[in-house]
Amino acid sequence: MENKKPKADRFNGGKLQWSLMDFKCHEDMVRVLEFGAKKYSRDNWRKGLDINELHDSVMRHLVAMMGGEYFDQESQLPHYAHIQCNMMFIAYEAQSQIKDNGPLKTYFGGQVTPLPHKAWDNKVSTPLSK
C-alpha cells in the first residue's frame, strides 16, 4: 500500500489561473516592445496613448495581415505581435481609467459604457495597478 504525503491546503478559488496562458506565444509581442523601447524609450507607452490612434494601429496591422502581409515593413516583426501590443495598450488605458475613477467613455469617444465587472466594481487591484 502506497503512503501518500498529504498536500498543503491552498485557497485559490476565484484567483487568476495564470497557468491557462501560453507565454511562448507572446515572445513576438515582447520583441515588438523591445523594438519600441529602442525607437522611443522603455515603457514610453505607459505615459498614455490616444485610444483612437491605438484602434487605428490595430486596424492597420489587421488589414495588412488580411491582405497577405505577414511581417511589418518597419520592424520586420509579425503584424499579430503589433496587434497584441496595441491591445495590451488599450487594456492598460482602460484599466488606468477605471482605477483612477476616470471617465472611461471619453477614451472611446463617448460611444460605449463599460459593462459591470466585479473587479472594477470592487476596485480589486490588478497587475497593472500602481
N, C-alpha and C positions, 0 to 999 in steps of 0.2 A: 504494500500500500504506500502510495506516494504522500509525503508530508508537504503540503503547500504552505508556503510562508504567507501569512496574512498581509493584505495590501493596506496601505495607509488610507485613511479617509480623505476624500477630496470633494469639495463642494463647488463644482464648476458649472452648475446649472445656470443657464441664461448668460454665460460668458461667451465671448467670441471664440470660435473654433478656428484658429489660425492654421491648423493642420489641413483645412479644406483648400487652402491656397496652393497653387503651383508657383513657387518663387522663380524657378528657372525660366518660365515664360515671360518674366518681367526683366530679364537681362538686357534685352534691346532697349527697353524703356530707360533703364539706368544709363545705357550708352548715350541715349538722346539727352538725358540730364547732364551727363559729363560734357557732351558737345556744347550744350547751353552754358554750362559753367565756364568753359573756355571762351565762348563767344561773348558772354555778358559778364557774369560773375557767379560764384557759387551762391545758390539759394536766391538769386535775383527774383525769381517768380514769387517768393514769399512777400515781396514788397507790395504786391497787389497787382492784379491784371484785370483789364476790361473784359467782362463776361461776353460781350458781343464779339470782340476780337478772338476770344477763345473758341466760340462757336464757329466763327469764320474759318479758323485754322483747322478745327476738326473736319469741317466740310471739305476744305481744300484737299486735305490728305485722303479723306474717304473717296472723293470724286477721282483723285489720281489713281487710287487703288482700283476703283471700279472700272477705270479706263485702261487697266492693264499695267500701270506703272507700279512696280513693287518697292523701289527704293527712292527716297527723297533725293533730288538732284544736289542740293547743297550739302547735306550731312552724309549722304551715301548710306543712310540707315533706313530700315523699313518704315514705310508710312504708318503701319499699325502701331509702331512704337511711339511715333509722334502723336497719334490719336490717344494712346494710353496716357502720355504725359499731359496732354491738354485736358483729358477727362479728370485726371488727378488734380490739375489746377482748378478746374471748375468745382470739384468736390471740396477742395481746400477753401475756395472763396465762399461757397455756400455754408460750410461749417463755421468759417470765421464769422459770417454774418449772424448765424444762429447763436453762436457762443456769445457774441457781443450784443445780442438783442437788437441787431441792426435790421433795417428794412430789406429783407431778402428780395422782395418784389422789385426793388429798384435795380438789382443786379440782372434781372430778367426783363427789363423794360416794362415792369408793372403788369406783365401778362400772365403771371402764374402766382398762385398762392400755395405754399407748401402744405402737403397733407400732414396730419398729425403723425408724429413719430415719437415713441416712448423715450428714446434717448434725448431728443430735442426738447420734449415737454418737461422732462425732469432735469435738464441741463447736466446729464451724465457726461463726465469728461471723456474725451476721445483721444486717440493717439496724437491728434493734431492740436489739442487744446494746449494753451500756454499755462 
